[in-house]
Every structure is written in C-alpha cells, then in structure tokens.
Amino acid sequence: MKKTDIDQYKQQLLELRARCTGDVSQLTDEALKSKEASNLSSMPIHMADIGSDNFEQEFTLSLLENEEKVLAEIDGALGRIRAGSFGLCEDCGSAILKERLKAIPYVRHCVECARKHE
C-alpha cells in the first residue's frame, strides 16, 4: 500500500476517533445525568417512569459500550499503521480490499476471514 493511501486512512481514523471520543463523553454525561436526576426527587414516582428511566439508562450504557469497542478497534488500526501491518488480514495475511477499508477503516480481516469469524 502506498504511503499516501496510509496517510489518508490514518487521517480518516483520527477524525473518526475524535468523533467517537466526543460521543463517549456525551453518552457518559447522559448516563450519569439520568442517574443523578432519579436520585434528586423524594416524591413518589410511578413504576412505569422508573422502568422507562432504567431502560433509557441501559440503552445509553449499551451505546457507550459499543462506542468504546469502536475506539479500541480504531486504536488497534492506528497501531497497525505504526507497525506497518495496516491493510493486511490478521488471519491469513492477505491484503484487505481498499473498498472495505474505505467503508470500515479499522477492519482487521479480509472478507473471507470475516465470514469465517461470523
């Protein structure tokens, strides 16, 4: 892979990382805010409201977990760029298609190996 291609992927990964980091911060704030808000009031609350609040908090936490996984994958891809192995499948060592890398720049496996993992 050419150095210009690697530089483009690196820039794309850094931009994606910055966006995900902002999302993680926002989701963390939302999860903590909803928990604090439910503890502030001493008035009786309807059970359905409690259930809705719990669902919303669990949903936010699951989004947060997904974003953290993506951040870890992005960091892994940046590490592979530094190591010189970016764009190569971790299983078979073959080149990952550029179209696949453009769609998911932090991908670790070629299409065939990804199918095997599914």
Stockholm file with secondary structure:
# STOCKHOLM 1.0

chainA/1-118         MKKTDIDQYKQQLLELRARCTGDVSQLTDEALKSKEASNLSSMPIHMADIGSDNFEQEFTLSLLENEEKVLAEIDGALGRIRAGSFGLCEDCGSAILKERLKAIPYVRHCVECARKHE
#=GR chainA/1-118 SS CCHHHHHHHHHHHHHHHHHHHHHHHHHHHHHHHHHHHHHHCCSCCCHHHHHHHHHHHHHHHHHHHHHHHHHHHHHHHHHHHHHTCTTBCTTTCCBCCHHHHHHCTTCCSCHHHHHHHC
#=GC SS_cons         CCHHHHHHHHHHHHHHHHHHHHHHHHHHHHHHHHHHHHHHCCSCCCHHHHHHHHHHHHHHHHHHHHHHHHHHHHHHHHHHHHHTCTTBCTTTCCBCCHHHHHHCTTCCSCHHHHHHHC
//
